[in-house]
Structures are given as C-alpha cells and as structure tokens.
Amino acid sequence: MSGSQESSTLLNRILDKVEKVGNKLPDPAVMFFGLLIIVWIFSFLLSGVQFDAIHPLTGENVGINNLLAGDEMADFLANMVGTFMGFAPLGVVLVAMLGVGVAERSGFINVAIKLMLNVTPKLLLTPVLILVAIVSHTAVDAGYVLVIPLGGVIFFAAGRHPLAGIAAAFAGVSGGFSANFVPSAIDPLLQGFTQSAAQILDPAIQLNPLNNYFFTAASSIVVVLVGWYLTDRVIEPRLQKNATIDGDQEDMPVLDDVTPRDRKAFYAGVLTMVVGLVALYFAATTENTPLADPTGELASFTAPLMQMIVPLIFLLFIIPGIVHGFISGSFKNSQDVIGAMTKSMEDMSYYMVMAFFCALFIKAFGDSNLGTLLSIKGAQFLSSLQLTGGVTMVGMIILVAFINLFVGSASAKWALISPIFVPMLMQLGYSPDLTQAAYRVGDSISNIITPLLPYFPLVVLYCQRYVKSTGIGSLVAMMLPFTFSLLVLWSAFLIIYWMIGIPLGFQSNYMYPAG
C-alpha cells in the first residue's frame, strides 16, 4: 500500500512486515497454480510411504495417492472442466452478484445505505456491521457476496476507510463463523458427526441438533466486541496512515442527499422485497410444503429452501433493483438492466480466473489425501500428549486453526477428527457438546488469514476497488489481529463458560460436567 510510514508500535511493525512479505507473493491465480504443482510433487514423493493413520470413517489405512500416475493425470484432465464448473463458490458468487449488481447500479443499495446511515449513530456503525455479518451465516455463504462488499461501501459513504469496513465484515462473516444467535444448517450438520463419534463409546447417546446454541449465541457478543475494538482502534488508524484510497472515483459511493424521487423509488423497491418475503414465508409454512426435506425440516442441508438461498438472494435484489431503477429514472429500458448485469460480471472476470486455478488445487489436494493425513496425524499427536481436559480444549482449538489453513471445509475436518477427540474426552468426563464447541472456535478463527479459503481472493478483489495495490499480504495483515485476539479471548470465554457451569445448548441426555 502507498503512504507507508515507520510505525511507532510493535504491533504495527509486525503487521507492516507481514504485509510486505505477503504482498511479495505471486498473484493469487499463479499462487494456486504453484500450490497445485507442489501437491503433485509431494503426492509422488509420499505415495510409496506407509503411514500408521487409520481413516476414522472407513477404518482403512490412509495412503497418499500419486497424482502424477498416468490414470490419475488422465482423470484430472478429463474432469478439468467439470471441476471448474462444480466449484461451489463460483456459482454462489456469480448468481448472487447478478442480482446484487442490478440493485447496486440502479441506486437501490446506495439509497438504502444513505437512509441507514441517517438513523445509525456513527459510533455504532462498526458493531452493527459485524452483527449483520454474523447473522448472514444463516444464509450459508451469502455474507461473502453481500455483506463484505457492503461493509466497504458503508464505511466509505460514512467518510471512514472502506478497507476497515471490509475487514470488520470479513471478521464477522468468516472469523465469527461459529458465532450466531440464529440457528443455521451448520448446527445439525456438525451435531450429526459429533453424535456418531460419541456413539463409539455410548451407542445410546442422543445429542440435540442445537447442542451449542447458547454458546454460539453468547459468542456473538464476544466477536462483536473484539471486532469493534480492533476495527476502530487498531485496523482503521493503521489504514488511514498506510492505505491511500486510489480506486476509480466513478465507482465510489457518494453520500449526497436522498431526493424525493429516489426515496419513492426505494420504498417501492422495499415493498416488492417485503411482498416476496411474505410470499416465501407462507410457501414455507404451508402443510406439505415443497420447500422442506422429506422429514418436514426446513433448515437441513437437503431441504430445497436451503438449496435455494443463492437464487433467492438473486430474486430479492434484482426485482427491487429493477423497480427502483425504473421509478428513479436510472433505468430507461430493459437494455439498461442487462447492462447492469453485464457490468457486474465484468467486475467478476478476475475472480473467475482465480477460481479456475483454486478449484483445480482444492480438487488435487483432496484427491491426494494430504489433507486427510494432516488432520488425522495432528489429532493423534495431540491425543498422545494426554493433557488435562481444559488444556486439551485449547490445544484442539490451536490444532484445528492450523489444519484450517489447509483444509477449509468445517464438516470435512470434523468428520475426520471427531471420532478421535469426542470419545477421548468423554472418557475424561467432558461432554461431546463441549468438544464440538471447542472445534467450532478453532475452525472459525483462522478462516480470515488463509489464502486457501475459496472466498479469500474475492475479498482481495473487494479491497482493490478502493486501494488498487491491495494484495494477499495486505489482507492477511489486516486480519491477523482479529485471528490472534479471537484465539485468546474466545478460547478463554469457552473455558470460563464451561467452568461456571453454563449450558452450551439445549439439553441432551449427556449432561455437562461442572468445571
């Protein structure tokens, strides 16, 4: 970033070094390609090595697959197009951005931000943004394509540094992934793995799908407070000194007065959004609704409603955006609407290039079994130390945070290591619910500093809208204070929460021991 000065504090000097080194990394697309080559090489070198790692689900010995073997390479090339097209974040981003792009270029989002800033005290702007980011987990990955870019827009419109808004939103969406007072589909997903692991020792045990609800709800307060302090006292002052805003001025939001015509257009757009939400509510709550899974659940991953989240975001933004655009005069005809969608895709072209190489790397890393081996060996090592329960919880948080730098999927990691940790800690008298809570803390805190997070390059792209020289190192330097602070404070909060005997969630038949 330009305008860099000698920092007076140790923290700023460390962050400056991280930023400098990180920005010397190659372009993210090139970096993912280089990592792909590294995975190929290590898969070849380690394919003949026998490891004493047993897969907890299959019971089979885990070996490294040689991806340079003829049949593996042929399969990789034959499925390259399918790997790219099946890269989940790509579809989420592009479909959602089609709708959001229309809402943004019609002026709908801009007017909404102006009206929100008129009623939100400047002092509370940061905590409100982080809280909204946390709640966005309910809509799976919607926060990455909706809340994080809006964080930059809101802060810039309020006269604050836009990258601080992006950092705050990123901390809420990704760093606080396991903090939410609204239940989401991730809760029963993780509970299913936890219960299966617990039944290794106690076949009759039954856990509530919301077995961490009270803890994750209370954790929202921790994440908001930590994010609020760091954003306003650490991140933004540093950005004001080191990050000169040099983005294209015509793309920058402006905080001018809302005209009567814009206000009328906005209210009309909001009315269409409310009508759509009411219709969705009645469709979801009717008897035998097609939006539920076969068991009648609306919040499960297999429920059509959960699988419709991204298309719903598309519809709930493009329709109000079109209404606002025609009433306000920013859209004259249908070509203007298509032009807004086209422009939003032009802005995503760089991300699509990065997504191509990212998808290939993640596919190869998974096929090689390197991530699986890393997870199992790490869990076995921590188990072999035979630490006390509280220390083991902290150790597990640190281990999960480290593994998360390489294996991003929360469910995939827990499927691998829950059969090790859950029974081990049950034998020490610690409930599966507590072990799962510790895992969720570790899984969240390092999301925001790993370039291997599929959405990480997208967040870099959001930052470059305002500061063109933003690189991987710039984003990592912004997010490191969040990671280390959450590691210390969230871990301490979990231990204290448990020691004073507060329930983690709704009651199951395996009670929480007193600390």
Rosetta blueprint (number, residue, H / E / L):
1 M L
2 S L
3 G L
4 S L
5 Q L
6 E L
7 S L
8 S L
9 T L
10 L H
11 L H
12 N H
13 R H
14 I H
15 L H
16 D H
17 K H
18 V H
19 E H
20 K H
21 V H
22 G H
23 N L
24 K L
25 L L
26 P L
27 D L
28 P H
29 A H
30 V H
31 M H
32 F H
33 F H
34 G H
35 L H
36 L H
37 I H
38 I H
39 V H
40 W H
41 I H
42 F H
43 S H
44 F H
45 L H
46 L H
47 S L
48 G L
49 V L
50 Q L
51 F L
52 D L
53 A L
54 I E
55 H L
56 P L
57 L L
58 T L
59 G L
60 E L
61 N E
62 V L
63 G L
64 I L
65 N L
66 N L
67 L L
68 L L
69 A L
70 G H
71 D H
72 E H
73 M H
74 A H
75 D H
76 F H
77 L H
78 A H
79 N L
80 M H
81 V H
82 G H
83 T H
84 F H
85 M H
86 G L
87 F L
88 A H
89 P H
90 L H
91 G H
92 V H
93 V H
94 L H
95 V H
96 A H
97 M H
98 L H
99 G H
100 V H
101 G H
102 V H
103 A H
104 E H
105 R H
106 S L
107 G L
108 F H
109 I H
110 N H
111 V H
112 A H
113 I H
114 K H
115 L H
116 M H
117 L H
118 N H
119 V H
120 T L
121 P L
122 K H
123 L H
124 L H
125 L H
126 T H
127 P H
128 V H
129 L H
130 I H
131 L H
132 V H
133 A H
134 I H
135 V H
136 S H
137 H H
138 T H
139 A H
140 V L
141 D L
142 A H
143 G H
144 Y H
145 V H
146 L L
147 V H
148 I H
149 P H
150 L H
151 G H
152 G H
153 V H
154 I H
155 F H
156 F H
157 A H
158 A L
159 G L
160 R L
161 H L
162 P H
163 L H
164 A H
165 G H
166 I H
167 A H
168 A H
169 A H
170 F H
171 A H
172 G H
173 V H
174 S H
175 G H
176 G L
177 F L
178 S L
179 A L
180 N L
181 F L
182 V L
183 P L
184 S L
185 A L
186 I H
187 D H
188 P H
189 L H
190 L H
191 Q H
192 G H
193 F H
194 T H
195 Q H
196 S H
197 A H
198 A H
199 Q L
200 I L
201 L L
202 D L
203 P L
204 A L
205 I L
206 Q L
207 L L
208 N L
209 P L
210 L L
211 N L
212 N L
213 Y H
214 F H
215 F H
216 T H
217 A H
218 A H
219 S H
220 S H
221 I H
222 V H
223 V H
224 V H
225 L H
226 V H
227 G H
228 W H
229 Y H
230 L H
231 T H
232 D H
233 R H
234 V H
235 I H
236 E H
237 P H
238 R H
239 L H
240 Q H
241 K H
242 N H
243 A L
244 T L
245 I L
246 D L
247 G L
248 D L
249 Q H
250 E H
251 D H
252 M L
253 P L
254 V L
255 L L
256 D L
257 D L
258 V L
259 T L
260 P H
261 R H
262 D H
263 R H
264 K H
265 A H
266 F H
267 Y H
268 A H
269 G H
270 V H
271 L H
272 T H
273 M H
274 V H
275 V H
276 G H
277 L H
278 V H
279 A H
280 L H
281 Y H
282 F H
283 A H
284 A H
285 T H
286 T L
287 E L
288 N L
289 T L
290 P L
291 L L
292 A L
293 D L
294 P L
295 T L
296 G L
297 E L
298 L L
299 A L
300 S L
301 F L
302 T L
303 A L
304 P H
305 L H
306 M H
307 Q H
308 M L
309 I H
310 V H
311 P H
312 L H
313 I H
314 F H
315 L H
316 L H
317 F H
318 I H
319 I H
320 P H
321 G H
322 I H
323 V H
324 H H
325 G H
326 F H
327 I H
328 S H
329 G L
330 S L
331 F L
332 K L
333 N L
334 S H
335 Q H
336 D H
337 V H
338 I H
339 G H
340 A H
341 M H
342 T H
343 K H
344 S H
345 M H
346 E H
347 D H
348 M L
349 S H
350 Y H
351 Y H
352 M H
353 V H
354 M H
355 A H
356 F H
357 F H
358 C H
359 A H
360 L H
361 F H
362 I H
363 K H
364 A H
365 F H
366 G H
367 D H
368 S H
369 N L
370 L H
371 G H
372 T H
373 L H
374 L H
375 S H
376 I H
377 K H
378 G H
379 A H
380 Q H
381 F H
382 L H
383 S H
384 S H
385 L L
386 Q L
387 L L
388 T L
389 G H
390 G H
391 V H
392 T H
393 M H
394 V H
395 G H
396 M H
397 I H
398 I H
399 L H
400 V H
401 A H
402 F H
403 I H
404 N L
405 L L
406 F L
407 V L
408 G L
409 S L
410 A H
411 S H
412 A H
413 K H
414 W H
415 A H
416 L H
417 I H
418 S H
419 P H
420 I H
421 F H
422 V H
423 P H
424 M H
425 L H
426 M H
427 Q H
428 L L
429 G L
430 Y L
431 S L
432 P H
433 D H
434 L H
435 T H
436 Q H
437 A H
438 A H
439 Y H
440 R H
441 V H
442 G H
443 D H
444 S H
445 I H
446 S L
447 N H
448 I H
449 I H
450 T L
451 P L
452 L L
453 L L
454 P L
455 Y L
456 F H
457 P H
458 L H
459 V H
460 V H
461 L H
462 Y H
463 C H
464 Q H
465 R L
466 Y L
467 V L
468 K L
469 S L
470 T L
471 G L
472 I H
473 G H
474 S H
475 L H
476 V H
477 A H
478 M H
479 M H
480 L H
481 P H
482 F H
483 T H
484 F H
485 S H
486 L H
487 L H
488 V H
489 L H
490 W H
491 S H
492 A H
493 F H
494 L H
495 I H
496 I H
497 Y H
498 W H
499 M H
500 I L
501 G L
502 I L
503 P L
504 L L
505 G L
506 F L
507 Q L
508 S L
509 N L
510 Y L
511 M L
512 Y L
513 P L
514 A L
515 G L
